[in-house]
């Protein structure tokens, strides 16, 4: 079964817009019955190494963000950004995925779904003619 | 999604405060709640009667994303 997600428009600051493949997701701590965050829009980004979320969402579900394993990531600015890694449950339209995610205090968006933790679980088709993205869950043995 | 709906979303986001958390209506044409933090936006969405909000984080500046 696949999920079709229309691209979402975001202002580009110049009177136009950019379109992104965006998924509404929730996160929770990995323990059973942990409360979930509210749903938030996360951008599907094949250029991102891993899934990264704004630290305030992690704090809201009970993670002590800076107690996670400290690491750093680098974007196009070339400046390293401090992140902290935590095991979480990621709730997507395709089901629940146990992943290790990064949390950052100064992420400009709520969440980014990257190669490690997201792309390994879905066959993902970006369709520019239909302006949509299609996710098909992969279950690997 | 019809173009008019996506354009309404675009206009709503253009009006949204920067570096904030916003909750849009189901048809994405209007801002229902705003907060300077995730927690504040969640509280304000509950006050607005939204039981299952989808939160969007706006950046400090609207520029093409390369995150």
N, CA and C atoms of all chains as a GROMACS GRO file, in nm:
protein
  624
    1UNK      N    1   0.084  -0.119   0.000
    1UNK     CA    2   0.000   0.000   0.000
    1UNK      C    3   0.088   0.125   0.000
    2UNK      N    4   0.048   0.224  -0.078
    2UNK     CA    5   0.129   0.346  -0.083
    2UNK      C    6   0.047   0.466  -0.037
    3UNK      N    7   0.118   0.568  -0.001
    3UNK     CA    8   0.056   0.693   0.043
    3UNK      C    9   0.100   0.802  -0.052
    4UNK      N   10   0.002   0.875  -0.106
    4UNK     CA   11   0.034   0.985  -0.197
    4UNK      C   12   0.020   1.118  -0.123
    5UNK      N   13   0.126   1.196  -0.128
    5UNK     CA   14   0.129   1.322  -0.055
    5UNK      C   15   0.153   1.438  -0.151
    6UNK      N   16   0.056   1.527  -0.166
    6UNK     CA   17   0.079   1.642  -0.256
    6UNK      C   18   0.191   1.730  -0.203
    7UNK      N   19   0.272   1.783  -0.295
    7UNK     CA   20   0.376   1.878  -0.253
    7UNK      C   21   0.309   1.995  -0.182
    8UNK      N   22   0.381   2.050  -0.086
    8UNK     CA   23   0.331   2.167  -0.012
    8UNK      C   24   0.412   2.289  -0.052
    9UNK      N   25   0.342   2.402  -0.061
    9UNK     CA   26   0.408   2.527  -0.100
    9UNK      C   27   0.455   2.604   0.023
   10UNK      N   28   0.575   2.662   0.011
   10UNK     CA   29   0.630   2.749   0.114
   10UNK      C   30   0.676   2.879   0.046
   11UNK      N   31   0.658   2.994   0.112
   11UNK     CA   32   0.707   3.120   0.053
   11UNK      C   33   0.858   3.114   0.030
   12UNK      N   34   0.903   3.180  -0.078
   12UNK     CA   35   1.047   3.184  -0.103
   12UNK      C   36   1.107   3.318  -0.064
   13UNK      N   37   1.024   3.407  -0.008
   13UNK     CA   38   1.073   3.538   0.036
   13UNK      C   39   1.084   3.640  -0.076
   14UNK      N   40   1.054   3.599  -0.200
   14UNK     CA   41   1.064   3.691  -0.313
   14UNK      C   42   0.931   3.705  -0.387
   15UNK      N   43   0.823   3.668  -0.319
   15UNK     CA   44   0.692   3.675  -0.382
   15UNK      C   45   0.651   3.547  -0.452
   16UNK      N   46   0.740   3.453  -0.460
   16UNK     CA   47   0.710   3.324  -0.522
   16UNK      C   48   0.700   3.214  -0.417
   17UNK      N   49   0.727   3.094  -0.459
   17UNK     CA   50   0.718   2.984  -0.364
   17UNK      C   51   0.810   2.870  -0.406
   18UNK      N   52   0.837   2.784  -0.310
   18UNK     CA   53   0.905   2.657  -0.334
   18UNK      C   54   0.810   2.546  -0.293
   19UNK      N   55   0.821   2.433  -0.362
   19UNK     CA   56   0.737   2.318  -0.328
   19UNK      C   57   0.823   2.207  -0.268
   20UNK      N   58   0.772   2.146  -0.164
   20UNK     CA   59   0.845   2.040  -0.096
   20UNK      C   60   0.756   1.920  -0.074
   21UNK      N   61   0.820   1.804  -0.067
   21UNK     CA   62   0.751   1.684  -0.022
   21UNK      C   63   0.753   1.687   0.131
   22UNK      N   64   0.634   1.694   0.186
   22UNK     CA   65   0.619   1.712   0.331
   22UNK      C   66   0.528   1.604   0.386
   23UNK      N   67   0.561   1.553   0.502
   23UNK     CA   68   0.479   1.449   0.565
   23UNK      C   69   0.439   1.494   0.706
   24UNK      N   70   0.311   1.478   0.742
   24UNK     CA   71   0.275   1.502   0.881
   24UNK      C   72   0.316   1.380   0.964
   25UNK      N   73   0.397   1.403   1.066
   25UNK     CA   74   0.445   1.292   1.150
   25UNK      C   75   0.429   1.328   1.297
   26UNK      N   76   0.437   1.226   1.382
   26UNK     CA   77   0.450   1.246   1.526
   26UNK      C   78   0.576   1.172   1.570
   27UNK      N   79   0.627   1.210   1.685
   27UNK     CA   80   0.734   1.131   1.746
   27UNK      C   81   0.696   1.099   1.890
   28UNK      N   82   0.762   0.997   1.945
   28UNK     CA   83   0.743   0.961   2.085
   28UNK      C   84   0.870   0.895   2.134
   29UNK      N   85   0.886   0.888   2.266
   29UNK     CA   86   0.996   0.810   2.321
   29UNK      C   87   0.972   0.664   2.283
   30UNK      N   88   1.077   0.581   2.281
   30UNK     CA   89   1.060   0.444   2.229
   30UNK      C   90   0.988   0.348   2.323
   31UNK      N   91   0.974   0.385   2.451
   31UNK     CA   92   0.908   0.294   2.545
   31UNK      C   93   0.760   0.279   2.506
   32UNK      N   94   0.704   0.157   2.527
   32UNK     CA   95   0.563   0.136   2.493
   32UNK      C   96   0.472   0.237   2.565
   33UNK      N   97   0.369   0.278   2.497
   33UNK     CA   98   0.266   0.368   2.549
   33UNK      C   99   0.317   0.509   2.581
   34UNK      N  100   0.433   0.544   2.529
   34UNK     CA  101   0.482   0.681   2.550
   34UNK      C  102   0.393   0.780   2.476
   35UNK      N  103   0.366   0.895   2.538
   35UNK     CA  104   0.281   0.993   2.470
   35UNK      C  105   0.348   1.048   2.345
   36UNK      N  106   0.266   1.070   2.243
   36UNK     CA  107   0.318   1.123   2.117
   36UNK      C  108   0.315   1.275   2.118
   37UNK      N  109   0.401   1.332   2.037
   37UNK     CA  110   0.393   1.476   2.010
   37UNK      C  111   0.265   1.500   1.929
   38UNK      N  112   0.230   1.627   1.914
   38UNK     CA  113   0.130   1.663   1.815
   38UNK      C  114   0.190   1.637   1.677
   39UNK      N  115   0.104   1.625   1.576
   39UNK     CA  116   0.158   1.608   1.441
   39UNK      C  117   0.227   1.737   1.396
   40UNK      N  118   0.332   1.721   1.320
   40UNK     CA  119   0.400   1.838   1.265
   40UNK      C  120   0.450   1.804   1.125
   41UNK      N  121   0.471   1.909   1.045
   41UNK     CA  122   0.518   1.888   0.907
   41UNK      C  123   0.669   1.867   0.906
   42UNK      N  124   0.711   1.757   0.844
   42UNK     CA  125   0.853   1.729   0.828
   42UNK      C  126   0.882   1.717   0.678
   43UNK      N  127   0.995   1.773   0.638
   43UNK     CA  128   1.034   1.775   0.496
   43UNK      C  129   1.114   1.650   0.462
   44UNK      N  130   1.077   1.584   0.354
   44UNK     CA  131   1.153   1.468   0.306
   44UNK      C  132   1.274   1.522   0.229
   45UNK      N  133   1.393   1.487   0.275
   45UNK     CA  134   1.515   1.549   0.222
   45UNK      C  135   1.622   1.442   0.200
   46UNK      N  136   1.638   1.403   0.074
   46UNK     CA  137   1.738   1.300   0.044
   46UNK      C  138   1.881   1.350   0.064
   47UNK      N  139   1.898   1.480   0.078
   47UNK     CA  140   2.031   1.535   0.102
   47UNK      C  141   2.070   1.536   0.248
   48UNK      N  142   1.977   1.498   0.333
   48UNK     CA  143   2.006   1.495   0.477
   48UNK      C  144   2.051   1.354   0.516
   49UNK      N  145   2.154   1.346   0.595
   49UNK     CA  146   2.208   1.214   0.635
   49UNK      C  147   2.109   1.140   0.725
   50UNK      N  148   2.043   1.212   0.810
   50UNK     CA  149   1.959   1.148   0.911
   50UNK      C  150   1.833   1.230   0.937
   51UNK      N  151   1.745   1.177   1.020
   51UNK     CA  152   1.625   1.251   1.058
   51UNK      C  153   1.661   1.346   1.171
   52UNK      N  154   1.622   1.470   1.155
   52UNK     CA  155   1.653   1.572   1.255
   52UNK      C  156   1.525   1.648   1.288
   53UNK      N  157   1.505   1.670   1.418
   53UNK     CA  158   1.384   1.738   1.463
   53UNK      C  159   1.421   1.855   1.554
   54UNK      N  160   1.329   1.950   1.561
   54UNK     CA  161   1.351   2.063   1.651
   54UNK      C  162   1.349   2.012   1.794
   55UNK      N  163   1.442   2.062   1.874
   55UNK     CA  164   1.458   2.010   2.010
   55UNK      C  165   1.333   2.030   2.095
   56UNK      N  166   1.253   2.132   2.066
   56UNK     CA  167   1.136   2.158   2.150
   56UNK      C  168   1.032   2.047   2.136
   57UNK      N  169   1.030   1.979   2.022
   57UNK     CA  170   0.936   1.867   2.005
   57UNK      C  171   0.984   1.748   2.089
   58UNK      N  172   1.115   1.725   2.086
   58UNK     CA  173   1.170   1.618   2.170
   58UNK      C  174   1.147   1.644   2.318
   59UNK      N  175   1.169   1.769   2.359
   59UNK     CA  176   1.147   1.803   2.501
   59UNK      C  177   1.001   1.783   2.538
   60UNK      N  178   0.910   1.813   2.446
   60UNK     CA  179   0.766   1.800   2.474
   60UNK      C  180   0.725   1.655   2.497
   61UNK      N  181   0.798   1.559   2.440
   61UNK     CA  182   0.763   1.418   2.462
   61UNK      C  183   0.847   1.356   2.574
   62UNK      N  184   0.923   1.440   2.643
   62UNK     CA  185   0.992   1.392   2.763
   62UNK      C  186   1.138   1.358   2.746
   63UNK      N  187   1.195   1.390   2.631
   63UNK     CA  188   1.339   1.365   2.613
   63UNK      C  189   1.419   1.475   2.682
   64UNK      N  190   1.523   1.436   2.751
   64UNK     CA  191   1.618   1.532   2.806
   64UNK      C  192   1.723   1.552   2.696
   65UNK      N  193   1.698   1.652   2.612
   65UNK     CA  194   1.770   1.662   2.484
   65UNK      C  195   1.921   1.655   2.501
   66UNK      N  196   1.976   1.736   2.590
   66UNK     CA  197   2.122   1.744   2.599
   66UNK      C  198   2.184   1.627   2.675
   67UNK      N  199   2.100   1.531   2.717
   67UNK     CA  200   2.153   1.407   2.775
   67UNK      C  201   2.177   1.303   2.666
   68UNK      N  202   2.135   1.333   2.543
   68UNK     CA  203   2.159   1.241   2.432
   68UNK      C  204   2.305   1.245   2.390
   69UNK      N  205   2.341   1.152   2.302
   69UNK     CA  206   2.479   1.149   2.251
   69UNK      C  207   2.503   1.273   2.166
   70UNK      N  208   2.605   1.350   2.202
   70UNK     CA  209   2.631   1.475   2.131
   70UNK      C  210   2.705   1.449   2.000
   71UNK      N  211   2.664   1.519   1.898
   71UNK     CA  212   2.729   1.506   1.768
   71UNK      C  213   2.716   1.643   1.698
   72UNK      N  214   2.755   1.650   1.574
   72UNK     CA  215   2.742   1.775   1.499
   72UNK      C  216   2.705   1.742   1.356
   73UNK      N  217   2.642   1.836   1.291
   73UNK     CA  218   2.607   1.820   1.150
   73UNK      C  219   2.649   1.948   1.077
   74UNK      N  220   2.664   1.937   0.946
   74UNK     CA  221   2.707   2.054   0.872
   74UNK      C  222   2.613   2.075   0.753
   75UNK      N  223   2.571   2.201   0.733
   75UNK     CA  224   2.483   2.233   0.621
   75UNK      C  225   2.558   2.310   0.514
   76UNK      N  226   2.483   2.372   0.423
   76UNK     CA  227   2.549   2.441   0.312
   76UNK      C  228   2.627   2.563   0.358
   77UNK      N  229   2.595   2.615   0.476
   77UNK     CA  230   2.671   2.730   0.526
   77UNK      C  231   2.813   2.691   0.563
   78UNK      N  232   2.833   2.562   0.583
   78UNK     CA  233   2.966   2.515   0.623
   78UNK      C  234   2.990   2.521   0.771
   79UNK      N  235   2.893   2.575   0.843
   79UNK     CA  236   2.911   2.586   0.988
   79UNK      C  237   2.852   2.463   1.057
   80UNK      N  238   2.926   2.404   1.151
   80UNK     CA  239   2.871   2.289   1.222
   80UNK      C  240   2.759   2.330   1.318
   81UNK      N  241   2.659   2.244   1.328
   81UNK     CA  242   2.548   2.265   1.422
   81UNK      C  243   2.548   2.150   1.522
   82UNK      N  244   2.538   2.186   1.650
   82UNK     CA  245   2.538   2.084   1.754
   82UNK      C  246   2.404   2.010   1.755
   83UNK      N  247   2.410   1.878   1.764
   83UNK     CA  248   2.288   1.796   1.772
   83UNK      C  249   2.305   1.692   1.882
   84UNK      N  250   2.194   1.637   1.925
   84UNK     CA  251   2.195   1.530   2.025
   84UNK      C  252   2.110   1.414   1.972
   85UNK      N  253   2.162   1.294   1.986
   85UNK     CA  254   2.095   1.177   1.929
   85UNK      C  255   2.013   1.103   2.035
   86UNK      N  256   1.894   1.062   1.994
   86UNK     CA  257   1.805   0.986   2.083
   86UNK      C  258   1.732   0.879   2.002
   87UNK      N  259   1.707   0.766   2.066
   87UNK     CA  260   1.620   0.665   2.005
   87UNK      C  261   1.475   0.711   2.023
   88UNK      N  262   1.398   0.704   1.915
   88UNK     CA  263   1.258   0.746   1.922
   88UNK      C  264   1.172   0.652   1.835
   89UNK      N  265   1.041   0.666   1.851
   89UNK     CA  266   0.946   0.606   1.757
   89UNK      C  267   0.895   0.718   1.667
   90UNK      N  268   0.905   0.693   1.537
   90UNK     CA  269   0.857   0.790   1.438
   90UNK      C  270   0.726   0.738   1.380
   91UNK      N  271   0.618   0.814   1.397
   91UNK     CA  272   0.486   0.776   1.346
   91UNK      C  273   0.465   0.846   1.213
   92UNK      N  274   0.460   0.768   1.107
   92UNK     CA  275   0.441   0.821   0.971
   92UNK      C  276   0.310   0.767   0.914
   93UNK      N  277   0.263   0.823   0.802
   93UNK     CA  278   0.144   0.765   0.738
   93UNK      C  279   0.165   0.619   0.695
   94UNK      N  280   0.290   0.575   0.685
   94UNK     CA  281   0.318   0.436   0.648
   94UNK      C  282   0.340   0.344   0.766
   95UNK      N  283   0.326   0.393   0.886
   95UNK     CA  284   0.344   0.310   1.004
   95UNK      C  285   0.447   0.366   1.100
   96UNK      N  286   0.479   0.286   1.202
   96UNK     CA  287   0.570   0.331   1.309
   96UNK      C  288   0.710   0.278   1.279
   97UNK      N  289   0.811   0.362   1.295
   97UNK     CA  290   0.949   0.322   1.269
   97UNK      C  291   1.033   0.356   1.392
   98UNK      N  292   1.112   0.259   1.437
   98UNK     CA  293   1.206   0.284   1.546
   98UNK      C  294   1.335   0.338   1.486
   99UNK      N  295   1.372   0.457   1.523
   99UNK     CA  296   1.491   0.519   1.463
   99UNK      C  297   1.576   0.589   1.570
  100UNK      N  298   1.701   0.618   1.531
  100UNK     CA  299   1.780   0.711   1.611
  100UNK      C  300   1.772   0.845   1.538
  101UNK      N  301   1.726   0.947   1.608
  101UNK     CA  302   1.706   1.078   1.546
  101UNK      C  303   1.794   1.181   1.612
  102UNK      N  304   1.821   1.288   1.538
  102UNK     CA  305   1.897   1.400   1.592
  102UNK      C  306   1.799   1.510   1.633
  103UNK      N  307   1.838   1.584   1.735
  103UNK     CA  308   1.759   1.699   1.779
  103UNK      C  309   1.851   1.821   1.784
  104UNK      N  310   1.801   1.932   1.730
  104UNK     CA  311   1.880   2.055   1.725
  104UNK      C  312   1.796   2.171   1.779
  105UNK      N  313   1.862   2.264   1.849
  105UNK     CA  314   1.790   2.378   1.905
  105UNK      C  315   1.752   2.480   1.798
  106UNK      N  316   1.832   2.491   1.693
  106UNK     CA  317   1.810   2.601   1.599
  106UNK      C  318   1.773   2.554   1.459
  107UNK      N  319   1.698   2.447   1.452
  107UNK     CA  320   1.652   2.400   1.321
  107UNK      C  321   1.548   2.500   1.267
  108UNK      N  322   1.558   2.542   1.141
  108UNK     CA  323   1.462   2.641   1.090
  108UNK      C  324   1.324   2.584   1.062
  109UNK      N  325   1.313   2.451   1.054
  109UNK     CA  326   1.184   2.385   1.032
  109UNK      C  327   1.160   2.287   1.146
  110UNK      N  328   1.040   2.228   1.150
  110UNK     CA  329   1.008   2.137   1.261
  110UNK      C  330   1.084   2.006   1.250
  111UNK      N  331   1.098   1.956   1.127
  111UNK     CA  332   1.166   1.827   1.114
  111UNK      C  333   1.211   1.801   0.972
  112UNK      N  334   1.317   1.721   0.961
  112UNK     CA  335   1.371   1.680   0.831
  112UNK      C  336   1.382   1.528   0.834
  113UNK      N  337   1.330   1.464   0.730
  113UNK     CA  338   1.337   1.318   0.722
  113UNK      C  339   1.447   1.281   0.622
  114UNK      N  340   1.556   1.228   0.673
  114UNK     CA  341   1.674   1.203   0.591
  114UNK      C  342   1.698   1.057   0.560
  115UNK      N  343   1.818   1.033   0.507
  115UNK     CA  344   1.851   0.900   0.456
  115UNK      C  345   1.844   0.794   0.565
  116UNK      N  346   1.918   0.815   0.673
  116UNK     CA  347   1.917   0.717   0.781
  116UNK      C  348   1.792   0.737   0.866
  117UNK      N  349   1.711   0.635   0.874
  117UNK     CA  350   1.591   0.643   0.958
  117UNK      C  351   1.462   0.662   0.880
  118UNK      N  352   1.471   0.714   0.755
  118UNK     CA  353   1.347   0.732   0.678
  118UNK      C  354   1.356   0.666   0.541
  119UNK      N  355   1.456   0.705   0.463
  119UNK     CA  356   1.464   0.653   0.325
  119UNK      C  357   1.487   0.502   0.322
  120UNK      N  358   1.541   0.446   0.427
  120UNK     CA  359   1.562   0.301   0.431
  120UNK      C  360   1.435   0.222   0.453
  121UNK      N  361   1.325   0.290   0.481
  121UNK     CA  362   1.199   0.222   0.513
  121UNK      C  363   1.091   0.243   0.407
  122UNK      N  364   1.121   0.321   0.305
  122UNK     CA  365   1.019   0.350   0.203
  122UNK      C  366   1.080   0.347   0.064
  123UNK      N  367   1.000   0.303  -0.033
  123UNK     CA  368   1.030   0.330  -0.173
  123UNK      C  369   0.964   0.466  -0.201
  124UNK      N  370   1.043   0.564  -0.239
  124UNK     CA  371   0.993   0.702  -0.247
  124UNK      C  372   0.999   0.751  -0.390
  125UNK      N  373   0.885   0.795  -0.440
  125UNK     CA  374   0.879   0.848  -0.577
  125UNK      C  375   0.842   0.995  -0.572
  126UNK      N  376   0.927   1.079  -0.629
  126UNK     CA  377   0.896   1.221  -0.642
  126UNK      C  378   0.839   1.241  -0.783
  127UNK      N  379   0.717   1.287  -0.792
  127UNK     CA  380   0.649   1.300  -0.922
  127UNK      C  381   0.624   1.448  -0.951
  128UNK      N  382   0.712   1.513  -1.030
  128UNK     CA  383   0.694   1.656  -1.055
  128UNK      C  384   0.573   1.687  -1.142
  129UNK      N  385   0.526   1.592  -1.223
  129UNK     CA  386   0.411   1.620  -1.309
  129UNK      C  387   0.283   1.625  -1.225
  130UNK      N  388   0.272   1.535  -1.130
  130UNK     CA  389   0.154   1.535  -1.042
  130UNK      C  390   0.176   1.622  -0.919
  131UNK      N  391   0.299   1.676  -0.904
  131UNK     CA  392   0.332   1.759  -0.787
  131UNK      C  393   0.301   1.684  -0.657
  132UNK      N  394   0.351   1.560  -0.654
  132UNK     CA  395   0.328   1.484  -0.533
  132UNK      C  396   0.441   1.383  -0.512
  133UNK      N  397   0.443   1.330  -0.392
  133UNK     CA  398   0.541   1.229  -0.352
  133UNK      C  399   0.463   1.104  -0.311
  134UNK      N  400   0.515   0.989  -0.347
  134UNK     CA  401   0.447   0.865  -0.311
  134UNK      C  402   0.540   0.781  -0.223
  135UNK      N  403   0.487   0.737  -0.111
  135UNK     CA  404   0.564   0.656  -0.017
  135UNK      C  405   0.508   0.514  -0.016
  136UNK      N  406   0.595   0.418  -0.035
  136UNK     CA  407   0.554   0.277  -0.023
  136UNK      C  408   0.646   0.211   0.079
  137UNK      N  409   0.588   0.163   0.186
  137UNK     CA  410   0.668   0.108   0.296
  137UNK      C  411   0.740  -0.018   0.250
  138UNK      N  412   0.865  -0.031   0.288
  138UNK     CA  413   0.946  -0.150   0.261
  138UNK      C  414   0.966  -0.224   0.393
  139UNK      N  415   0.937  -0.350   0.393
  139UNK     CA  416   0.964  -0.432   0.511
  139UNK      C  417   1.077  -0.528   0.476
  140UNK      N  418   1.195  -0.503   0.529
  140UNK     CA  419   1.310  -0.587   0.496
  140UNK      C  420   1.328  -0.698   0.599
  141UNK      N  421   1.367  -0.817   0.549
  141UNK     CA  422   1.386  -0.932   0.639
  141UNK      C  423   1.509  -0.910   0.726
  142UNK      N  424  -0.424   1.817  -0.453
  142UNK     CA  425  -0.478   1.934  -0.385
  142UNK      C  426  -0.499   2.046  -0.488
  143UNK      N  427  -0.618   2.106  -0.494
  143UNK     CA  428  -0.644   2.211  -0.592
  143UNK      C  429  -0.549   2.329  -0.573
  144UNK      N  430  -0.518   2.399  -0.686
  144UNK     CA  431  -0.424   2.511  -0.680
  144UNK      C  432  -0.473   2.620  -0.587
  145UNK      N  433  -0.605   2.645  -0.586
  145UNK     CA  434  -0.656   2.752  -0.500
  145UNK      C  435  -0.630   2.721  -0.353
  146UNK      N  436  -0.636   2.592  -0.318
  146UNK     CA  437  -0.612   2.553  -0.179
  146UNK      C  438  -0.465   2.574  -0.143
  147UNK      N  439  -0.376   2.534  -0.237
  147UNK     CA  440  -0.234   2.550  -0.207
  147UNK      C  441  -0.197   2.698  -0.205
  148UNK      N  442  -0.263   2.779  -0.290
  148UNK     CA  443  -0.235   2.923  -0.288
  148UNK      C  444  -0.283   2.985  -0.158
  149UNK      N  445  -0.395   2.937  -0.106
  149UNK     CA  446  -0.446   2.987   0.022
  149UNK      C  447  -0.346   2.952   0.133
  150UNK      N  448  -0.288   2.833   0.126
  150UNK     CA  449  -0.185   2.794   0.224
  150UNK      C  450  -0.067   2.890   0.215
  151UNK      N  451  -0.026   2.918   0.093
  151UNK     CA  452   0.089   3.006   0.072
  151UNK      C  453   0.063   3.144   0.132
  152UNK      N  454  -0.057   3.198   0.108
  152UNK     CA  455  -0.091   3.329   0.162
  152UNK      C  456  -0.094   3.326   0.314
  153UNK      N  457  -0.148   3.217   0.370
  153UNK     CA  458  -0.153   3.204   0.516
  153UNK      C  459  -0.012   3.202   0.574
  154UNK      N  460   0.078   3.128   0.510
  154UNK     CA  461   0.215   3.121   0.560
  154UNK      C  462   0.287   3.256   0.546
  155UNK      N  463   0.256   3.330   0.438
  155UNK     CA  464   0.318   3.462   0.421
  155UNK      C  465   0.277   3.557   0.534
  156UNK      N  466   0.155   3.537   0.585
  156UNK     CA  467   0.106   3.624   0.693
  156UNK      C  468   0.153   3.576   0.830
  157UNK      N  469   0.200   3.455   0.838
  157UNK     CA  470   0.238   3.396   0.968
  157UNK      C  471   0.363   3.463   1.022
  158UNK      N  472   0.372   3.479   1.154
  158UNK     CA  473   0.494   3.537   1.210
  158UNK      C  474   0.615   3.448   1.185
  159UNK      N  475   0.730   3.511   1.166
  159UNK     CA  476   0.852   3.436   1.141
  159UNK      C  477   0.906   3.378   1.271
  160UNK      N  478   0.984   3.273   1.258
  160UNK     CA  479   1.048   3.205   1.371
  160UNK      C  480   0.944   3.167   1.477
  161UNK      N  481   0.835   3.112   1.430
  161UNK     CA  482   0.724   3.076   1.518
  161UNK      C  483   0.670   2.939   1.479
  162UNK      N  484   0.572   2.894   1.556
  162UNK     CA  485   0.502   2.769   1.528
  162UNK      C  486   0.358   2.805   1.497
  163UNK      N  487   0.306   2.755   1.387
  163UNK     CA  488   0.170   2.790   1.348
  163UNK      C  489   0.087   2.663   1.322
  164UNK      N  490  -0.042   2.680   1.343
  164UNK     CA  491  -0.138   2.574   1.312
  164UNK      C  492  -0.237   2.630   1.212
  165UNK      N  493  -0.249   2.563   1.099
  165UNK     CA  494  -0.342   2.606   0.995
  165UNK      C  495  -0.475   2.531   1.007
  166UNK      N  496  -0.578   2.588   0.949
  166UNK     CA  497  -0.708   2.519   0.942
  166UNK      C  498  -0.694   2.395   0.853
  167UNK      N  499  -0.795   2.308   0.860
  167UNK     CA  500  -0.787   2.182   0.785
  167UNK      C  501  -0.767   2.206   0.635
  168UNK      N  502  -0.832   2.311   0.582
  168UNK     CA  503  -0.816   2.342   0.439
  168UNK      C  504  -0.693   2.429   0.414
  169UNK      N  505  -0.618   2.457   0.520
  169UNK     CA  506  -0.491   2.532   0.514
  169UNK      C  507  -0.508   2.675   0.464
  170UNK      N  508  -0.628   2.732   0.479
  170UNK     CA  509  -0.651   2.867   0.428
  170UNK      C  510  -0.637   2.973   0.536
  171UNK      N  511  -0.635   2.932   0.663
  171UNK     CA  512  -0.632   3.030   0.772
  171UNK      C  513  -0.544   2.980   0.885
  172UNK      N  514  -0.488   3.078   0.957
  172UNK     CA  515  -0.407   3.046   1.075
  172UNK      C  516  -0.500   3.037   1.195
  173UNK      N  517  -0.500   2.922   1.263
  173UNK     CA  518  -0.586   2.903   1.380
  173UNK      C  519  -0.514   2.932   1.511
  174UNK      N  520  -0.385   2.908   1.513
  174UNK     CA  521  -0.308   2.929   1.636
  174UNK      C  522  -0.163   2.955   1.602
  175UNK      N  523  -0.100   3.032   1.690
  175UNK     CA  524   0.041   3.068   1.672
  175UNK      C  525   0.108   3.061   1.809
  176UNK      N  526   0.234   3.033   1.812
  176UNK     CA  527   0.311   3.039   1.936
  176UNK      C  528   0.456   3.065   1.904
  177UNK      N  529   0.523   3.130   1.998
  177UNK     CA  530   0.666   3.152   1.976
  177UNK      C  531   0.745   3.025   2.005
  178UNK      N  532   0.679   2.930   2.075
  178UNK     CA  533   0.740   2.800   2.100
  178UNK      C  534   0.640   2.691   2.059
  179UNK      N  535   0.691   2.568   2.048
  179UNK     CA  536   0.604   2.454   2.018
  179UNK      C  537   0.495   2.442   2.126
  180UNK      N  538   0.536   2.449   2.253
  180UNK     CA  539   0.439   2.432   2.363
  180UNK      C  540   0.331   2.539   2.359
  181UNK      N  541   0.373   2.662   2.332
  181UNK     CA  542   0.276   2.773   2.328
  181UNK      C  543   0.176   2.752   2.213
  182UNK      N  544   0.225   2.709   2.099
  182UNK     CA  545   0.135   2.686   1.984
  182UNK      C  546   0.038   2.572   2.013
  183UNK      N  547   0.085   2.468   2.083
  183UNK     CA  548  -0.004   2.357   2.118
  183UNK      C  549  -0.114   2.407   2.213
  184UNK      N  550  -0.073   2.486   2.314
  184UNK     CA  551  -0.172   2.539   2.409
  184UNK      C  552  -0.274   2.629   2.337
  185UNK      N  553  -0.224   2.714   2.250
  185UNK     CA  554  -0.314   2.805   2.179
  185UNK      C  555  -0.406   2.731   2.083
  186UNK      N  556  -0.358   2.621   2.026
  186UNK     CA  557  -0.445   2.543   1.937
  186UNK      C  558  -0.554   2.474   2.018
  187UNK      N  559  -0.519   2.429   2.140
  187UNK     CA  560  -0.622   2.368   2.226
  187UNK      C  561  -0.728   2.472   2.263
  188UNK      N  562  -0.681   2.594   2.295
  188UNK     CA  563  -0.775   2.704   2.327
  188UNK      C  564  -0.865   2.734   2.208
  189UNK      N  565  -0.811   2.717   2.087
  189UNK     CA  566  -0.889   2.745   1.965
  189UNK      C  567  -0.979   2.627   1.928
  190UNK      N  568  -0.974   2.521   2.008
  190UNK     CA  569  -1.063   2.407   1.984
  190UNK      C  570  -1.013   2.310   1.879
  191UNK      N  571  -0.883   2.316   1.849
  191UNK     CA  572  -0.827   2.223   1.750
  191UNK      C  573  -0.776   2.100   1.824
  192UNK      N  574  -0.839   1.988   1.799
  192UNK     CA  575  -0.803   1.867   1.875
  192UNK      C  576  -0.684   1.793   1.817
  193UNK      N  577  -0.665   1.804   1.686
  193UNK     CA  578  -0.557   1.728   1.621
  193UNK      C  579  -0.479   1.820   1.526
  194UNK      N  580  -0.404   1.914   1.585
  194UNK     CA  581  -0.336   2.012   1.499
  194UNK      C  582  -0.217   1.952   1.426
  195UNK      N  583  -0.181   2.015   1.314
  195UNK     CA  584  -0.054   1.986   1.247
  195UNK      C  585   0.028   2.115   1.256
  196UNK      N  586   0.141   2.106   1.325
  196UNK     CA  587   0.221   2.226   1.348
  196UNK      C  588   0.324   2.246   1.237
  197UNK      N  589   0.344   2.372   1.204
  197UNK     CA  590   0.446   2.411   1.106
  197UNK      C  591   0.538   2.510   1.173
  198UNK      N  592   0.667   2.487   1.159
  198UNK     CA  593   0.766   2.582   1.213
  198UNK      C  594   0.804   2.678   1.101
  199UNK      N  595   0.787   2.809   1.125
  199UNK     CA  596   0.831   2.906   1.026
  199UNK      C  597   0.977   2.945   1.056
  200UNK      N  598   1.055   2.969   0.952
  200UNK     CA  599   1.196   3.005   0.973
  200UNK      C  600   1.211   3.152   1.010
  201UNK      N  601   1.334   3.194   1.039
  201UNK     CA  602   1.358   3.336   1.070
  201UNK      C  603   1.341   3.423   0.946
  202UNK      N  604   1.368   3.365   0.830
  202UNK     CA  605   1.350   3.435   0.702
  202UNK      C  606   1.295   3.334   0.602
  203UNK      N  607   1.203   3.376   0.518
  203UNK     CA  608   1.159   3.288   0.409
  203UNK      C  609   1.262   3.298   0.298
  204UNK      N  610   1.339   3.198   0.283
  204UNK     CA  611   1.439   3.186   0.177
  204UNK      C  612   1.433   3.043   0.127
  205UNK      N  613   1.483   3.016   0.006
  205UNK     CA  614   1.488   2.876  -0.037
  205UNK      C  615   1.563   2.792   0.065
  206UNK      N  616   1.506   2.677   0.102
  206UNK     CA  617   1.567   2.591   0.203
  206UNK      C  618   1.683   2.511   0.145
  207UNK      N  619   1.791   2.506   0.216
  207UNK     CA  620   1.897   2.407   0.192
  207UNK      C  621   1.942   2.364   0.330
  208UNK      N  622   1.865   2.278   0.391
  208UNK     CA  623   1.894   2.242   0.530
  208UNK      C  624   1.960   2.106   0.537
   0.00000   0.00000   0.00000
